[in-house]
Amino acid sequence: MGATVLHEDAVFPVRKAGIPINIRNTNAPEDEGTLIVESTCRMPDYTITGIAGKKGFVAVNVDKDMMNSEVGFGRKVLEAFEKYGISFEHLPSGIDTMTVFVHQEEFEGKEQQVLSAIHRLAQPDSIELESDIALVAVVGRGMRSTRGTAGRIFSALAHANVNVKMIDQGSSELNIIIGVKSCDFETAIRAIYDIFVETQLG
């Protein structure tokens, strides 16, 4: 989703009908490719099965002391984006901070209205914007049963001198989303690919 590999309008009807999707390499169509299925008992050969990403995001960092104990704080922040028709891509949060990742081109024309709405609705201590962020998704069923996957990812990025701006991992343990500066996007993809595919770790 969102990584321009397959268009969601083409995928969702097929997925809903329970039909497996076979992705082939345009440069090597004779290869068996990747089969996307709802579930399988097959154990994955590799820890990760895909790396994808996209540039052009803005991180809206909203800080407020004790926000974790304020009921409805997240809803108030998101209401500001909803009011101006902006959807969010990711929503990592901490004890006193939450970050909303939105598409930069969609946000730029409405940023001041959204920021004013956040101030009015949620009354945060501060809001900071960071533009030109790229999101990289590392995906694989093998991540669930392999220890140290995140450690290997971040070690590879550190060796490639890529500064990680954001980490987001769901409890399903099927994917890790990493935020980096757009200028580091290709380097990050290559570093993760090299550690898991070229050297076949895990």
N, CA and C atoms as an extended XYZ file, in Angstrom:
606
Properties=species:S:1:pos:R:3:atomname:S:1:resname:S:1:resid:I:1 pbc="F F F"
N         0.836       -1.200        0.000 N   MET     1
C         0.000        0.000        0.000 CA  MET     1
C         0.873        1.253        0.000 C   MET     1
N         0.576        2.172       -0.904 N   GLY     2
C         1.258        3.456       -0.906 CA  GLY     2
C         2.665        3.439       -1.468 C   GLY     2
N         3.157        2.288       -1.882 N   ALA     3
C         4.537        2.209       -2.356 CA  ALA     3
C         4.629        2.101       -3.873 C   ALA     3
N         3.527        2.348       -4.572 N   THR     4
C         3.452        2.362       -6.036 CA  THR     4
C         3.918        1.048       -6.673 C   THR     4
N         3.807       -0.065       -5.954 N   VAL     5
C         4.112       -1.364       -6.543 CA  VAL     5
C         2.883       -1.865       -7.287 C   VAL     5
N         1.749       -1.871       -6.595 N   LEU     6
C         0.479       -2.247       -7.206 CA  LEU     6
C        -0.562       -1.199       -6.843 C   LEU     6
N        -1.461       -0.904       -7.762 N   HIS     7
C        -2.504        0.078       -7.468 CA  HIS     7
C        -3.604       -0.586       -6.651 C   HIS     7
N        -4.001        0.088       -5.555 N   GLU     8
C        -4.986       -0.518       -4.651 CA  GLU     8
C        -6.317       -0.832       -5.328 C   GLU     8
N        -6.715       -0.036       -6.334 N   ASP     9
C        -7.980       -0.302       -7.029 CA  ASP     9
C        -7.936       -1.623       -7.790 C   ASP     9
N        -6.735       -2.051       -8.165 N   ALA    10
C        -6.589       -3.330       -8.859 CA  ALA    10
C        -6.474       -4.487       -7.862 C   ALA    10
N        -5.904       -4.223       -6.700 N   VAL    11
C        -5.628       -5.284       -5.736 CA  VAL    11
C        -6.844       -5.649       -4.888 C   VAL    11
N        -7.578       -4.659       -4.391 N   PHE    12
C        -8.633       -4.927       -3.412 CA  PHE    12
C        -9.742       -5.855       -3.913 C   PHE    12
N       -10.270       -5.681       -5.127 N   PRO    13
C       -11.320       -6.619       -5.581 CA  PRO    13
C       -10.811       -8.061       -5.674 C   PRO    13
N        -9.549       -8.217       -6.104 N   VAL    14
C        -8.962       -9.549       -6.226 CA  VAL    14
C        -8.750      -10.163       -4.843 C   VAL    14
N        -8.246       -9.345       -3.913 N   ARG    15
C        -8.012       -9.825       -2.552 CA  ARG    15
C        -9.322      -10.203       -1.870 C   ARG    15
N       -10.342       -9.382       -2.097 N   LYS    16
C       -11.657       -9.636       -1.492 CA  LYS    16
C       -12.235      -10.960       -1.972 C   LYS    16
N       -11.959      -11.320       -3.221 N   ALA    17
C       -12.459      -12.583       -3.788 CA  ALA    17
C       -11.597      -13.779       -3.398 C   ALA    17
N       -10.497      -13.512       -2.671 N   GLY    18
C        -9.630      -14.604       -2.226 CA  GLY    18
C        -8.758      -15.193       -3.304 C   GLY    18
N        -8.486      -14.412       -4.355 N   ILE    19
C        -7.675      -14.894       -5.476 CA  ILE    19
C        -6.205      -14.531       -5.234 C   ILE    19
N        -5.296      -15.502       -5.275 N   PRO    20
C        -3.873      -15.195       -5.102 CA  PRO    20
C        -3.359      -14.280       -6.206 C   PRO    20
N        -2.417      -13.429       -5.879 N   ILE    21
C        -1.825      -12.504       -6.851 CA  ILE    21
C        -0.375      -12.901       -7.077 C   ILE    21
N        -0.001      -13.062       -8.335 N   ASN    22
C         1.365      -13.433       -8.687 CA  ASN    22
C         2.075      -12.228       -9.301 C   ASN    22
N         3.097      -11.720       -8.600 N   ILE    23
C         3.863      -10.581       -9.094 CA  ILE    23
C         5.102      -11.104       -9.803 C   ILE    23
N         5.294      -10.661      -11.057 N   ARG    24
C         6.449      -11.089      -11.851 CA  ARG    24
C         7.396       -9.917      -12.077 C   ARG    24
N         8.631      -10.247      -12.310 N   ASN    25
C         9.658       -9.264      -12.631 CA  ASN    25
C         9.569       -8.942      -14.124 C   ASN    25
N         9.357       -7.677      -14.449 N   THR    26
C         9.246       -7.258      -15.858 CA  THR    26
C        10.494       -7.643      -16.644 C   THR    26
N        11.663       -7.574      -15.978 N   ASN    27
C        12.923       -7.873      -16.660 CA  ASN    27
C        13.218       -9.372      -16.743 C   ASN    27
N        12.454      -10.175      -15.946 N   ALA    28
C        12.643      -11.629      -15.985 CA  ALA    28
C        11.291      -12.310      -15.804 C   ALA    28
N        10.379      -12.152      -16.777 N   PRO    29
C         9.010      -12.665      -16.630 CA  PRO    29
C         8.913      -14.181      -16.534 C   PRO    29
N         9.986      -14.882      -16.930 N   GLU    30
C         9.957      -16.342      -16.839 CA  GLU    30
C        10.161      -16.837      -15.398 C   GLU    30
N        10.692      -15.993      -14.540 N   ASP    31
C        10.870      -16.375      -13.126 CA  ASP    31
C         9.512      -16.548      -12.460 C   ASP    31
N         9.459      -17.361      -11.407 N   GLU    32
C         8.172      -17.675      -10.784 CA  GLU    32
C         7.553      -16.497      -10.037 C   GLU    32
N         8.358      -15.522       -9.662 N   GLY    33
C         7.826      -14.319       -9.019 CA  GLY    33
C         7.396      -14.546       -7.585 C   GLY    33
N         6.599      -13.616       -7.081 N   THR    34
C         6.120      -13.643       -5.695 CA  THR    34
C         4.620      -13.856       -5.688 C   THR    34
N         4.168      -14.795       -4.881 N   LEU    35
C         2.746      -15.075       -4.756 CA  LEU    35
C         2.218      -14.421       -3.483 C   LEU    35
N         1.208      -13.563       -3.635 N   ILE    36
C         0.582      -12.907       -2.492 CA  ILE    36
C        -0.707      -13.659       -2.189 C   ILE    36
N        -0.769      -14.244       -0.986 N   VAL    37
C        -1.920      -15.052       -0.594 CA  VAL    37
C        -2.428      -14.588        0.762 C   VAL    37
N        -3.655      -14.984        1.095 N   GLU    38
C        -4.237      -14.585        2.373 CA  GLU    38
C        -3.529      -15.257        3.539 C   GLU    38
N        -3.256      -16.555        3.413 N   SER    39
C        -2.538      -17.279        4.458 CA  SER    39
C        -1.860      -18.494        3.841 C   SER    39
N        -0.850      -19.008        4.552 N   THR    40
C        -0.127      -20.178        4.060 CA  THR    40
C         0.562      -20.863        5.233 C   THR    40
N         0.761      -22.185        5.101 N   CYS    41
C         1.481      -22.922        6.137 CA  CYS    41
C         2.969      -23.019        5.805 C   CYS    41
N         3.347      -22.513        4.636 N   ARG    42
C         4.744      -22.565        4.209 CA  ARG    42
C         5.607      -21.646        5.051 C   ARG    42
N         6.741      -22.144        5.478 N   MET    43
C         7.688      -21.308        6.210 CA  MET    43
C         8.491      -20.474        5.217 C   MET    43
N         8.659      -19.184        5.487 N   PRO    44
C         9.406      -18.342        4.548 CA  PRO    44
C        10.890      -18.703        4.527 C   PRO    44
N        11.499      -18.612        3.333 N   ASP    45
C        12.924      -18.897        3.196 CA  ASP    45
C        13.768      -17.771        3.762 C   ASP    45
N        13.242      -16.560        3.718 N   TYR    46
C        13.989      -15.394        4.176 CA  TYR    46
C        13.206      -14.646        5.241 C   TYR    46
N        13.940      -13.904        6.056 N   THR    47
C        13.319      -13.101        7.108 CA  THR    47
C        12.391      -12.064        6.501 C   THR    47
N        12.882      -11.348        5.483 N   ILE    48
C        12.053      -10.330        4.831 CA  ILE    48
C        11.749      -10.755        3.404 C   ILE    48
N        10.601      -10.314        2.902 N   THR    49
C        10.213      -10.659        1.543 CA  THR    49
C        10.046       -9.424        0.662 C   THR    49
N        10.141       -8.252        1.249 N   GLY    50
C         9.978       -7.051        0.432 CA  GLY    50
C        10.492       -5.801        1.099 C   GLY    50
N        11.005       -4.893        0.281 N   ILE    51
C        11.416       -3.557        0.724 CA  ILE    51
C        10.813       -2.574       -0.269 C   ILE    51
N        10.053       -1.621        0.235 N   ALA    52
C         9.447       -0.625       -0.658 CA  ALA    52
C         9.395        0.706        0.073 C   ALA    52
N         9.150        1.757       -0.648 N   GLY    53
C         9.099        3.049        0.015 CA  GLY    53
C         8.600        4.149       -0.887 C   GLY    53
N         8.526        5.326       -0.300 N   LYS    54
C         7.990        6.471       -1.016 CA  LYS    54
C         8.521        7.752       -0.388 C   LYS    54
N         8.814        8.731       -1.230 N   LYS    55
C         9.276       10.042       -0.754 CA  LYS    55
C         8.094       11.001       -0.645 C   LYS    55
N         8.381       12.181       -0.089 N   GLY    56
C         7.402       13.263       -0.135 CA  GLY    56
C         6.453       13.341        1.040 C   GLY    56
N         6.970       13.146        2.256 N   PHE    57
C         6.131       13.250        3.444 CA  PHE    57
C         6.600       14.379        4.350 C   PHE    57
N         5.661       14.870        5.144 N   VAL    58
C         5.958       15.853        6.188 CA  VAL    58
C         5.619       15.211        7.528 C   VAL    58
N         6.515       15.388        8.502 N   ALA    59
C         6.244       14.937        9.865 CA  ALA    59
C         5.759       16.139       10.672 C   ALA    59
N         4.557       16.030       11.205 N   VAL    60
C         3.989       17.074       12.072 CA  VAL    60
C         4.115       16.571       13.506 C   VAL    60
N         5.097       17.101       14.242 N   ASN    61
C         5.375       16.665       15.609 CA  ASN    61
C         4.610       17.540       16.593 C   ASN    61
N         3.711       16.931       17.360 N   VAL    62
C         2.867       17.657       18.315 CA  VAL    62
C         3.278       17.239       19.729 C   VAL    62
N         3.734       18.202       20.527 N   ASP    63
C         4.184       17.929       21.898 CA  ASP    63
C         3.251       18.562       22.914 C   ASP    63
N         2.977       17.814       23.979 N   LYS    64
C         2.219       18.364       25.103 CA  LYS    64
C         2.500       17.523       26.343 C   LYS    64
N         2.942       18.158       27.403 N   ASP    65
C         3.203       17.448       28.650 CA  ASP    65
C         1.946       16.741       29.133 C   ASP    65
N         2.113       15.480       29.519 N   MET    66
C         1.026       14.667       30.073 CA  MET    66
C        -0.111       14.402       29.086 C   MET    66
N         0.197       14.460       27.799 N   MET    67
C        -0.855       14.214       26.809 CA  MET    67
C        -1.403       12.795       26.898 C   MET    67
N        -0.574       11.866       27.402 N   ASN    68
C        -1.031       10.476       27.514 CA  ASN    68
C        -2.171       10.308       28.513 C   ASN    68
N        -2.319       11.253       29.419 N   SER    69
C        -3.404       11.165       30.400 CA  SER    69
C        -4.603       12.037       30.028 C   SER    69
N        -4.496       12.719       28.875 N   GLU    70
C        -5.591       13.589       28.429 CA  GLU    70
C        -6.482       12.820       27.448 C   GLU    70
N        -7.655       12.471       27.900 N   VAL    71
C        -8.583       11.697       27.071 CA  VAL    71
C        -9.006       12.508       25.842 C   VAL    71
N        -8.879       11.922       24.661 N   GLY    72
C        -9.337       12.570       23.431 CA  GLY    72
C        -8.307       13.447       22.756 C   GLY    72
N        -7.062       13.478       23.268 N   PHE    73
C        -6.045       14.363       22.669 CA  PHE    73
C        -5.776       13.981       21.219 C   PHE    73
N        -5.565       12.682       20.946 N   GLY    74
C        -5.278       12.236       19.585 CA  GLY    74
C        -6.413       12.547       18.629 C   GLY    74
N        -7.639       12.369       19.096 N   ARG    75
C        -8.799       12.660       18.252 CA  ARG    75
C        -8.842       14.138       17.874 C   ARG    75
N        -8.516       15.016       18.836 N   LYS    76
C        -8.540       16.459       18.566 CA  LYS    76
C        -7.499       16.836       17.511 C   LYS    76
N        -6.311       16.233       17.610 N   VAL    77
C        -5.257       16.515       16.632 CA  VAL    77
C        -5.687       16.051       15.244 C   VAL    77
N        -6.204       14.826       15.164 N   LEU    78
C        -6.610       14.280       13.870 CA  LEU    78
C        -7.817       15.012       13.293 C   LEU    78
N        -8.631       15.574       14.152 N   GLU    79
C        -9.789       16.346       13.687 CA  GLU    79
C        -9.343       17.545       12.850 C   GLU    79
N        -8.195       18.122       13.217 N   ALA    80
C        -7.667       19.263       12.468 CA  ALA    80
C        -7.317       18.864       11.037 C   ALA    80
N        -6.760       17.661       10.879 N   PHE    81
C        -6.432       17.175        9.528 CA  PHE    81
C        -7.703       16.810        8.758 C   PHE    81
N        -8.625       16.185        9.439 N   GLU    82
C        -9.884       15.795        8.804 CA  GLU    82
C       -10.647       17.016        8.302 C   GLU    82
N       -10.637       18.070        9.093 N   LYS    83
C       -11.370       19.302        8.745 CA  LYS    83
C       -10.945       19.854        7.392 C   LYS    83
N        -9.652       19.658        7.054 N   TYR    84
C        -9.144       20.188        5.785 CA  TYR    84
C        -8.888       19.082        4.754 C   TYR    84
N        -9.491       17.927        4.968 N   GLY    85
C        -9.457       16.857        3.972 CA  GLY    85
C        -8.100       16.228        3.756 C   GLY    85
N        -7.298       16.120        4.820 N   ILE    86
C        -5.964       15.539        4.703 CA  ILE    86
C        -5.917       14.210        5.444 C   ILE    86
N        -5.552       13.148        4.729 N   SER    87
C        -5.413       11.840        5.372 CA  SER    87
C        -3.979       11.671        5.861 C   SER    87
N        -3.792       10.834        6.877 N   PHE    88
C        -2.434       10.620        7.379 CA  PHE    88
C        -1.917        9.257        6.955 C   PHE    88
N        -0.600        9.142        6.855 N   GLU    89
C         0.044        7.902        6.426 CA  GLU    89
C         0.448        7.042        7.616 C   GLU    89
N         1.059        7.677        8.636 N   HIS    90
C         1.474        6.959        9.844 CA  HIS    90
C         1.293        7.868       11.047 C   HIS    90
N         1.200        7.225       12.224 N   LEU    91
C         0.894        7.981       13.439 CA  LEU    91
C         1.651        7.403       14.639 C   LEU    91
N         2.987        7.459       14.637 N   PRO    92
C         3.725        6.998       15.811 CA  PRO    92
C         3.583        7.996       16.955 C   PRO    92
N         3.640        7.505       18.196 N   SER    93
C         3.481        8.410       19.334 CA  SER    93
C         4.323        7.955       20.508 C   SER    93
N         4.572        8.891       21.430 N   GLY    94
C         5.280        8.608       22.671 CA  GLY    94
C         4.439        9.076       23.842 C   GLY    94
N         5.053        9.235       25.007 N   ILE    95
C         4.303        9.625       26.197 CA  ILE    95
C         3.802       11.064       26.080 C   ILE    95
N         4.671       11.958       25.648 N   ASP    96
C         4.295       13.372       25.579 CA  ASP    96
C         4.321       13.916       24.158 C   ASP    96
N         4.363       13.039       23.175 N   THR    97
C         4.446       13.513       21.801 CA  THR    97
C         3.733       12.561       20.848 C   THR    97
N         3.190       13.110       19.784 N   MET    98
C         2.659       12.291       18.691 CA  MET    98
C         3.072       12.935       17.375 C   MET    98
N         3.328       12.102       16.395 N   THR    99
C         3.762       12.594       15.093 CA  THR    99
C         2.786       12.102       14.037 C   THR    99
N         2.354       13.010       13.193 N   VAL   100
C         1.437       12.683       12.106 CA  VAL   100
C         2.190       12.849       10.792 C   VAL   100
N         2.317       11.750       10.029 N   PHE   101
C         2.970       11.810        8.723 CA  PHE   101
C         1.914       11.977        7.644 C   PHE   101
N         2.079       13.049        6.844 N   VAL   102
C         1.127       13.348        5.781 CA  VAL   102
C         1.887       13.593        4.479 C   VAL   102
N         1.180       13.484        3.351 N   HIS   103
C         1.792       13.756        2.052 CA  HIS   103
C         2.090       15.246        1.931 C   HIS   103
N         3.323       15.570        1.618 N   GLN   104
C         3.770       16.962        1.595 CA  GLN   104
C         3.000       17.807        0.591 C   GLN   104
N         2.780       17.282       -0.616 N   GLU   105
C         2.106       18.075       -1.645 CA  GLU   105
C         0.648       18.357       -1.272 C   GLU   105
N         0.050       17.452       -0.503 N   GLU   106
C        -1.327       17.622       -0.060 CA  GLU   106
C        -1.415       18.609        1.110 C   GLU   106
N        -0.352       18.640        1.915 N   PHE   107
C        -0.342       19.423        3.149 CA  PHE   107
C         0.084       20.872        2.945 C   PHE   107
N         1.006       21.111        2.001 N   GLU   108
C         1.640       22.428        1.864 CA  GLU   108
C         0.651       23.577        1.704 C   GLU   108
N        -0.391       23.378        0.911 N   GLY   109
C        -1.340       24.456        0.667 CA  GLY   109
C        -2.265       24.750        1.837 C   GLY   109
N        -2.294       23.829        2.823 N   LYS   110
C        -3.230       23.980        3.938 CA  LYS   110
C        -2.526       23.966        5.295 C   LYS   110
N        -1.190       24.047        5.282 N   GLU   111
C        -0.450       23.837        6.532 CA  GLU   111
C        -0.814       24.828        7.630 C   GLU   111
N        -0.949       26.108        7.305 N   GLN   112
C        -1.228       27.093        8.349 CA  GLN   112
C        -2.628       26.922        8.943 C   GLN   112
N        -3.590       26.571        8.077 N   GLN   113
C        -4.947       26.316        8.592 CA  GLN   113
C        -4.952       25.103        9.526 C   GLN   113
N        -4.222       24.053        9.138 N   VAL   114
C        -4.169       22.842        9.963 CA  VAL   114
C        -3.481       23.123       11.292 C   VAL   114
N        -2.355       23.831       11.252 N   LEU   115
C        -1.619       24.144       12.484 CA  LEU   115
C        -2.465       24.998       13.423 C   LEU   115
N        -3.171       25.967       12.873 N   SER   116
C        -4.060       26.804       13.695 CA  SER   116
C        -5.157       25.959       14.328 C   SER   116
N        -5.686       25.009       13.558 N   ALA   117
C        -6.746       24.144       14.076 CA  ALA   117
C        -6.228       23.241       15.184 C   ALA   117
N        -5.001       22.726       15.034 N   ILE   118
C        -4.419       21.887       16.093 CA  ILE   118
C        -4.247       22.699       17.375 C   ILE   118
N        -3.729       23.924       17.242 N   HIS   119
C        -3.567       24.803       18.416 CA  HIS   119
C        -4.906       25.053       19.096 C   HIS   119
N        -5.923       25.317       18.286 N   ARG   120
C        -7.246       25.659       18.825 CA  ARG   120
C        -7.920       24.444       19.477 C   ARG   120
N        -7.823       23.279       18.830 N   LEU   121
C        -8.540       22.101       19.301 CA  LEU   121
C        -7.815       21.346       20.415 C   LEU   121
N        -6.476       21.204       20.274 N   ALA   122
C        -5.726       20.350       21.207 CA  ALA   122
C        -4.861       21.121       22.195 C   ALA   122
N        -4.612       22.401       21.921 N   GLN   123
C        -3.795       23.261       22.775 CA  GLN   123
C        -2.458       22.611       23.167 C   GLN   123
N        -1.648       22.258       22.169 N   PRO   124
C        -0.358       21.622       22.464 CA  PRO   124
C         0.658       22.637       22.992 C   PRO   124
N         1.742       22.127       23.582 N   ASP   125
C         2.831       23.009       24.019 CA  ASP   125
C         3.619       23.518       22.819 C   ASP   125
N         3.804       22.663       21.827 N   SER   126
C         4.544       23.073       20.627 CA  SER   126
C         4.215       22.154       19.460 C   SER   126
N         4.424       22.686       18.248 N   ILE   127
C         4.286       21.904       17.010 CA  ILE   127
C         5.513       22.184       16.157 C   ILE   127
N         6.124       21.120       15.652 N   GLU   128
C         7.271       21.278       14.757 CA  GLU   128
C         7.012       20.515       13.469 C   GLU   128
N         7.462       21.085       12.354 N   LEU   129
C         7.317       20.429       11.050 CA  LEU   129
C         8.680       19.992       10.540 C   LEU   129
N         8.720       18.812        9.940 N   GLU   130
C         9.935       18.357        9.265 CA  GLU   130
C         9.530       17.831        7.906 C   GLU   130
N        10.033       18.474        6.866 N   SER   131
C         9.634       18.117        5.503 CA  SER   131
C        10.665       17.212        4.845 C   SER   131
N        10.344       16.793        3.616 N   ASP   132
C        11.234       15.950        2.811 CA  ASP   132
C        11.621       14.663        3.526 C   ASP   132
N        10.619       13.976        4.030 N   ILE   133
C        10.822       12.685        4.681 CA  ILE   133
C        10.397       11.570        3.715 C   ILE   133
N        11.163       10.492        3.707 N   ALA   134
C        10.807        9.303        2.932 CA  ALA   134
C        10.492        8.175        3.914 C   ALA   134
N         9.521        7.352        3.558 N   LEU   135
C         9.164        6.201        4.383 CA  LEU   135
C         9.562        4.917        3.667 C   LEU   135
N        10.230        4.036        4.399 N   VAL   136
C        10.678        2.755        3.859 CA  VAL   136
C         9.984        1.647        4.645 C   VAL   136
N         9.325        0.739        3.935 N   ALA   137
C         8.647       -0.389        4.567 CA  ALA   137
C         9.452       -1.663        4.329 C   ALA   137
N         9.783       -2.341        5.435 N   VAL   138
C        10.462       -3.633        5.367 CA  VAL   138
C         9.441       -4.674        5.810 C   VAL   138
N         9.116       -5.618        4.919 N   VAL   139
C         7.988       -6.521        5.137 CA  VAL   139
C         8.427       -7.981        5.078 C   VAL   139
N         7.830       -8.817        5.925 N   GLY   140
C         8.114      -10.245        5.831 CA  GLY   140
C         7.504      -11.040        6.968 C   GLY   140
N         6.921      -12.196        6.640 N   ARG   141
C         6.367      -13.058        7.685 CA  ARG   141
C         7.464      -13.633        8.565 C   ARG   141
N         8.660      -13.765        8.010 N   GLY   142
C         9.775      -14.320        8.777 CA  GLY   142
C        10.229      -13.431        9.911 C   GLY   142
N         9.854      -12.145        9.874 N   MET   143
C        10.250      -11.216       10.930 CA  MET   143
C         9.629      -11.598       12.266 C   MET   143
N         8.493      -12.264       12.203 N   ARG   144
C         7.756      -12.623       13.418 CA  ARG   144
C         8.524      -13.642       14.251 C   ARG   144
N         9.260      -14.524       13.581 N   SER   145
C         9.945      -15.605       14.293 CA  SER   145
C        11.457      -15.451       14.342 C   SER   145
N        11.981      -14.348       13.821 N   THR   146
C        13.431      -14.140       13.790 CA  THR   146
C        13.829      -13.014       14.734 C   THR   146
N        14.683      -13.329       15.682 N   ARG   147
C        15.140      -12.306       16.625 CA  ARG   147
C        16.170      -11.401       15.980 C   ARG   147
N        16.170      -10.151       16.392 N   GLY   148
C        17.213       -9.228       15.968 CA  GLY   148
C        17.030       -8.610       14.602 C   GLY   148
N        15.841       -8.775       14.000 N   THR   149
C        15.624       -8.208       12.656 CA  THR   149
C        15.780       -6.697       12.676 C   THR   149
N        15.120       -6.040       13.632 N   ALA   150
C        15.213       -4.574       13.722 CA  ALA   150
C        16.651       -4.143       13.968 C   ALA   150
N        17.356       -4.885       14.817 N   GLY   151
C        18.759       -4.561       15.100 CA  GLY   151
C        19.609       -4.610       13.850 C   GLY   151
N        19.383       -5.618       12.999 N   ARG   152
C        20.151       -5.731       11.757 CA  ARG   152
C        19.819       -4.599       10.799 C   ARG   152
N        18.532       -4.230       10.751 N   ILE   153
C        18.120       -3.125        9.873 CA  ILE   153
C        18.831       -1.844       10.284 C   ILE   153
N        18.784       -1.514       11.582 N   PHE   154
C        19.347       -0.243       12.038 CA  PHE   154
C        20.870       -0.253       12.028 C   PHE   154
N        21.461       -1.426       12.199 N   SER   155
C        22.916       -1.540       12.069 CA  SER   155
C        23.336       -1.264       10.631 C   SER   155
N        22.583       -1.818        9.672 N   ALA   156
C        22.882       -1.595        8.251 CA  ALA   156
C        22.751       -0.124        7.896 C   ALA   156
N        21.707        0.534        8.420 N   LEU   157
C        21.504        1.958        8.137 CA  LEU   157
C        22.603        2.802        8.771 C   LEU   157
N        23.033        2.437        9.983 N   ALA   158
C        24.110        3.179       10.656 CA  ALA   158
C        25.411        3.070        9.874 C   ALA   158
N        25.710        1.862        9.376 N   HIS   159
C        26.922        1.670        8.580 CA  HIS   159
C        26.878        2.450        7.276 C   HIS   159
N        25.666        2.699        6.782 N   ALA   160
C        25.507        3.469        5.540 CA  ALA   160
C        25.363        4.972        5.829 C   ALA   160
N        25.550        5.361        7.087 N   ASN   161
C        25.446        6.774        7.520 CA  ASN   161
C        24.073        7.372        7.253 C   ASN   161
N        23.029        6.558        7.420 N   VAL   162
C        21.653        7.035        7.257 CA  VAL   162
C        21.065        7.287        8.637 C   VAL   162
N        20.595        8.506        8.850 N   ASN   163
C        19.985        8.874       10.130 CA  ASN   163
C        18.500        8.498       10.105 C   ASN   163
N        18.076        7.706       11.083 N   VAL   164
C        16.676        7.275       11.160 CA  VAL   164
C        15.866        8.350       11.883 C   VAL   164
N        14.823        8.843       11.218 N   LYS   165
C        13.986        9.907       11.783 CA  LYS   165
C        12.761        9.356       12.504 C   LYS   165
N        12.342        8.124       12.131 N   MET   166
C        11.124        7.553       12.710 CA  MET   166
C        11.149        6.041       12.572 C   MET   166
N        10.602        5.360       13.590 N   ILE   167
C        10.443        3.906       13.562 CA  ILE   167
C         9.006        3.605       13.945 C   ILE   167
N         8.361        2.730       13.175 N   ASP   168
C         6.972        2.361       13.468 CA  ASP   168
C         6.801        0.876       13.168 C   ASP   168
N         6.577        0.078       14.224 N   GLN   169
C         6.365       -1.354       14.026 CA  GLN   169
C         5.080       -1.773       14.709 C   GLN   169
N         4.195       -2.410       13.948 N   GLY   170
C         2.936       -2.881       14.509 CA  GLY   170
C         3.137       -4.140       15.332 C   GLY   170
N         2.161       -4.476       16.151 N   SER   171
C         2.262       -5.650       17.006 CA  SER   171
C         2.197       -6.949       16.216 C   SER   171
N         1.772       -6.883       14.941 N   SER   172
C         1.737       -8.090       14.107 CA  SER   172
C         3.142       -8.567       13.763 C   SER   172
N         4.139       -7.659       13.890 N   GLU   173
C         5.545       -7.959       13.602 CA  GLU   173
C         5.772       -8.392       12.157 C   GLU   173
N         4.888       -7.958       11.265 N   LEU   174
C         5.036       -8.313        9.851 CA  LEU   174
C         5.744       -7.233        9.053 C   LEU   174
N         5.858       -6.041        9.619 N   ASN   175
C         6.544       -4.977        8.899 CA  ASN   175
C         7.105       -3.940        9.855 C   ASN   175
N         8.127       -3.260        9.387 N   ILE   176
C         8.715       -2.134       10.110 CA  ILE   176
C         8.750       -0.967        9.135 C   ILE   176
N         8.217        0.166        9.554 N   ILE   177
C         8.255        1.382        8.737 CA  ILE   177
C         9.342        2.290        9.309 C   ILE   177
N        10.217        2.757        8.438 N   ILE   178
C        11.334        3.599        8.860 CA  ILE   178
C        11.265        4.921        8.109 C   ILE   178
N        11.386        6.022        8.842 N   GLY   179
C        11.422        7.340        8.223 CA  GLY   179
C        12.853        7.836        8.112 C   GLY   179
N        13.240        8.300        6.927 N   VAL   180
C        14.572        8.864        6.693 CA  VAL   180
C        14.418       10.144        5.871 C   VAL   180
N        15.467       10.928        5.798 N   LYS   181
C        15.429       12.086        4.912 CA  LYS   181
C        15.348       11.605        3.465 C   LYS   181
N        14.644       12.357        2.634 N   SER   182
C        14.465       11.949        1.236 CA  SER   182
C        15.791       11.744        0.516 C   SER   182
N        16.806       12.541        0.879 N   CYS   183
C        18.116       12.418        0.225 CA  CYS   183
C        18.811       11.095        0.583 C   CYS   183
N        18.369       10.439        1.671 N   ASP   184
C        18.953        9.160        2.090 CA  ASP   184
C        18.123        7.955        1.630 C   ASP   184
N        17.047        8.210        0.886 N   PHE   185
C        16.084        7.151        0.548 CA  PHE   185
C        16.734        5.982       -0.190 C   PHE   185
N        17.401        6.261       -1.304 N   GLU   186
C        18.006        5.189       -2.101 CA  GLU   186
C        19.099        4.462       -1.320 C   GLU   186
N        19.886        5.220       -0.539 N   THR   187
C        20.952        4.616        0.271 CA  THR   187
C        20.366        3.658        1.303 C   THR   187
N        19.248        4.060        1.921 N   ALA   188
C        18.600        3.219        2.929 CA  ALA   188
C        18.079        1.928        2.312 C   ALA   188
N        17.420        2.039        1.159 N   ILE   189
C        16.894        0.853        0.474 CA  ILE   189
C        18.031       -0.121        0.148 C   ILE   189
N        19.113        0.413       -0.397 N   ARG   190
C        20.254       -0.410       -0.792 CA  ARG   190
C        20.905       -1.078        0.418 C   ARG   190
N        21.035       -0.349        1.532 N   ALA   191
C        21.670       -0.896        2.736 CA  ALA   191
C        20.860       -2.064        3.297 C   ALA   191
N        19.534       -1.913        3.335 N   ILE   192
C        18.675       -2.982        3.853 CA  ILE   192
C        18.677       -4.167        2.895 C   ILE   192
N        18.622       -3.884        1.602 N   TYR   193
C        18.655       -4.944        0.594 CA  TYR   193
C        19.957       -5.753        0.708 C   TYR   193
N        21.068       -5.040        0.853 N   ASP   194
C        22.371       -5.710        0.919 CA  ASP   194
C        22.458       -6.653        2.114 C   ASP   194
N        21.989       -6.216        3.277 N   ILE   195
C        22.124       -7.020        4.498 CA  ILE   195
C        21.223       -8.245        4.490 C   ILE   195
N        20.044       -8.132        3.890 N   PHE   196
C        19.094       -9.253        3.928 CA  PHE   196
C        19.066      -10.101        2.653 C   PHE   196
N        19.383       -9.512        1.520 N   VAL   197
C        19.294      -10.237        0.255 CA  VAL   197
C        20.678      -10.628       -0.278 C   VAL   197
N        21.555       -9.639       -0.433 N   GLU   198
C        22.873       -9.913       -0.982 CA  GLU   198
C        23.684      -10.843       -0.071 C   GLU   198
N        23.686      -10.520        1.242 N   THR   199
C        24.449      -11.356        2.174 CA  THR   199
C        23.571      -12.450        2.767 C   THR   199
N        22.237      -12.384        2.487 N   GLN   200
C        21.275      -13.414        2.886 CA  GLN   200
C        21.324      -13.705        4.384 C   GLN   200
N        21.357      -12.632        5.190 N   LEU   201
C        21.292      -12.803        6.644 CA  LEU   201
C        19.860      -13.106        7.042 C   LEU   201
N        19.626      -14.142        7.806 N   GLY   202
C        18.271      -14.473        8.264 CA  GLY   202
C        17.425      -14.972        7.137 C   GLY   202
